[in-house]
Amino acid sequence: MLRDGSTPGVVVSGYSPSTPRAGLTARPAAVGGDTERRQGCRAGAYDGVPTGGRIALVDAGGCSMDDKQRVAADAGAAAVLVANTGPGELHTWLADPEAARIPIGGVTQETGRLLAAEARAGRTVQLTLRSLTERRTTENLIAVSPRGNPEHTVVSGAHLDSVPEGPGINDNGVAAAVLLESALAAAKDHGTRPEDNRLVFGFWGAEEFGLLGSQHYVDSLTPEERERTGLYLNLEMIGSPNYGLFTLDSKATDPVTGQRPAPGSDEIERELTDAFAAQGRTSLPGPADGRSDYVAFLGAGIPTGGLYGGSFEAKTPEQAALWGGTAGRPYDPCYHLTCDRTAQYSREAATLHGQAFQTVLTHYSRHRLGEAAAHHG
């Protein structure tokens, strides 16, 4: 709550500690300076900033939320808020909950500006963040084709879980349904041709709690199995009602890890782009922002591609002209909310993404990376 009584939203980071039940009343401490300093990733960012007992305000990017929380706590902050540098809310999580010492959450760019103004004026705000962290067991569901060349394995995946607040139809039930349909189709005759590759369909658990299921799968691969994994295709929120048609940008650098998609990812991106073009539609590159199950494969150096319909980000006027829908509104206004139900997703978006995915999966079920020229020729 701000001094004027307004209550901008804060998205508590997954696994964050809670504030006291009555909330935390303190002055914000805005980190200024150049981009790197404003990200609050190093102790020097707080030099000259009175942080003790206050709510540190930093920008997104540059390092993990764990690092931002640790550095702010070391500087004496009572909590830390991270302002998005792009459109929409900032949804994040901590990778090491046991090391967390102070509450942390994300705010929109606009809310970040309001808090910075409060800091400059020396006014106090009230911050309330409530979270529950407990140990639970979850599972992946992995389907492997009984036939096909195991020396070249093609993995496709979508996460099965949703956030506790939402039924999860678009995030990520639609994608899981498309993946299941593809697996059922492949079961009919895949492996009957000598050129067929082995197919793996991964229905990942615990994506919403830190990409845990897909990371466990990659971590459990032997060096030989990892070498045999030719590529990974990811499906995420492909039925967004105000949808975009995004393919994973093979040139993007993850802003947190600094990782880039492995060589060969550019070919997968072109295949996906061509698959949309065959439907008379234009796709755009989507950033590798570290928020979906491709992350583990990217980190393992496995060529990676993916489809994404958009979530909390606001659609631009240029995108609305390209795809239809409403500019200035989120791709999915029900992202992580109770309204993420069957009545809200776009069948058109699901069909466009699903057909593009099936086209590319069919190609790579019979070809290896580098054989695209023969495929198009």
WOKAFEN-V411253 format. One record per residue. RES is the residue in three letters. D_FIRST is the distance of its C-alpha to the first C-alpha in whole Angstrom. Layout:
RES D_FIRST
RES D_FIRST
This chain:
MET 0
LEU 4
ARG 7
ASP 8
GLY 6
SER 6
THR 4
PRO 7
GLY 9
VAL 10
VAL 14
VAL 15
SER 18
GLY 21
TYR 22
SER 19
PRO 19
SER 16
THR 14
PRO 15
ARG 14
ALA 12
GLY 10
LEU 10
THR 9
ALA 11
ARG 12
PRO 12
ALA 16
ALA 17
VAL 20
GLY 22
GLY 26
ASP 28
THR 27
GLU 28
ARG 26
ARG 23
GLN 23
GLY 23
CYS 26
ARG 28
ALA 28
GLY 29
ALA 26
TYR 24
ASP 27
GLY 26
VAL 22
PRO 21
THR 19
GLY 20
GLY 17
ARG 15
ILE 13
ALA 15
LEU 15
VAL 18
ASP 20
ALA 21
GLY 25
GLY 28
CYS 27
SER 26
MET 23
ASP 25
ASP 26
LYS 22
GLN 21
ARG 24
VAL 25
ALA 21
ALA 22
ASP 25
ALA 24
GLY 22
ALA 18
ALA 16
ALA 15
VAL 15
LEU 13
VAL 16
ALA 16
ASN 18
THR 21
GLY 23
PRO 21
GLY 19
GLU 17
LEU 18
HIS 20
THR 21
TRP 23
LEU 24
ALA 28
ASP 28
PRO 26
GLU 28
ALA 28
ALA 24
ARG 22
ILE 19
PRO 16
ILE 16
GLY 14
GLY 15
VAL 13
THR 15
GLN 16
GLU 15
THR 11
GLY 13
ARG 14
LEU 11
LEU 10
ALA 14
ALA 14
GLU 11
ALA 14
ARG 17
ALA 15
GLY 15
ARG 11
THR 9
VAL 6
GLN 5
LEU 6
THR 8
LEU 12
ARG 15
SER 18
LEU 22
THR 24
GLU 28
ARG 31
ARG 33
THR 36
THR 36
GLU 39
ASN 40
LEU 43
ILE 45
ALA 48
VAL 51
SER 54
PRO 57
ARG 59
GLY 59
ASN 59
PRO 57
GLU 57
HIS 55
THR 52
VAL 49
VAL 46
SER 44
GLY 40
ALA 37
HIS 35
LEU 35
ASP 32
SER 29
VAL 25
PRO 25
GLU 22
GLY 25
PRO 29
GLY 29
ILE 32
ASN 31
ASP 30
ASN 32
GLY 35
VAL 36
ALA 37
ALA 39
ALA 41
VAL 42
LEU 43
LEU 45
GLU 47
SER 48
ALA 49
LEU 51
ALA 53
ALA 53
ALA 55
LYS 58
ASP 60
HIS 58
GLY 60
THR 63
ARG 64
PRO 65
GLU 62
ASP 59
ASN 56
ARG 55
LEU 51
VAL 48
PHE 46
GLY 42
PHE 40
TRP 37
GLY 35
ALA 32
GLU 31
GLU 27
PHE 27
GLY 29
LEU 32
LEU 34
GLY 36
SER 38
GLN 37
HIS 39
TYR 42
VAL 42
ASP 43
SER 45
LEU 48
THR 51
PRO 51
GLU 54
GLU 52
ARG 49
GLU 52
ARG 53
THR 50
GLY 50
LEU 47
TYR 44
LEU 42
ASN 39
LEU 37
GLU 34
MET 32
ILE 35
GLY 34
SER 31
PRO 31
ASN 31
TYR 33
GLY 34
LEU 37
PHE 36
THR 38
LEU 37
ASP 38
SER 41
LYS 40
ALA 37
THR 35
ASP 33
PRO 30
VAL 29
THR 33
GLY 35
GLN 37
ARG 39
PRO 41
ALA 44
PRO 47
GLY 48
SER 45
ASP 46
GLU 49
ILE 46
GLU 44
ARG 47
GLU 48
LEU 45
THR 45
ASP 48
ALA 48
PHE 45
ALA 48
ALA 50
GLN 48
GLY 48
ARG 44
THR 43
SER 40
LEU 38
PRO 37
GLY 34
PRO 33
ALA 33
ASP 29
GLY 30
ARG 28
SER 31
ASP 35
TYR 37
VAL 35
ALA 38
PHE 41
LEU 40
GLY 39
ALA 43
GLY 44
ILE 45
PRO 45
THR 42
GLY 41
GLY 39
LEU 38
TYR 34
GLY 33
GLY 29
SER 26
PHE 22
GLU 24
ALA 24
LYS 28
THR 30
PRO 32
GLU 35
GLN 34
ALA 34
ALA 37
LEU 39
TRP 38
GLY 36
GLY 33
THR 30
ALA 29
GLY 25
ARG 25
PRO 24
TYR 27
ASP 26
PRO 23
CYS 24
TYR 23
HIS 22
LEU 22
THR 24
CYS 25
ASP 27
ARG 30
THR 34
ALA 33
GLN 31
TYR 33
SER 35
ARG 39
GLU 40
ALA 38
ALA 39
THR 43
LEU 42
HIS 41
GLY 43
GLN 46
ALA 45
PHE 45
GLN 48
THR 50
VAL 49
LEU 49
THR 52
HIS 53
TYR 52
SER 54
ARG 57
HIS 57
ARG 55
LEU 53
GLY 55
GLU 57
ALA 55
ALA 58
ALA 61
HIS 58
HIS 58
GLY 61
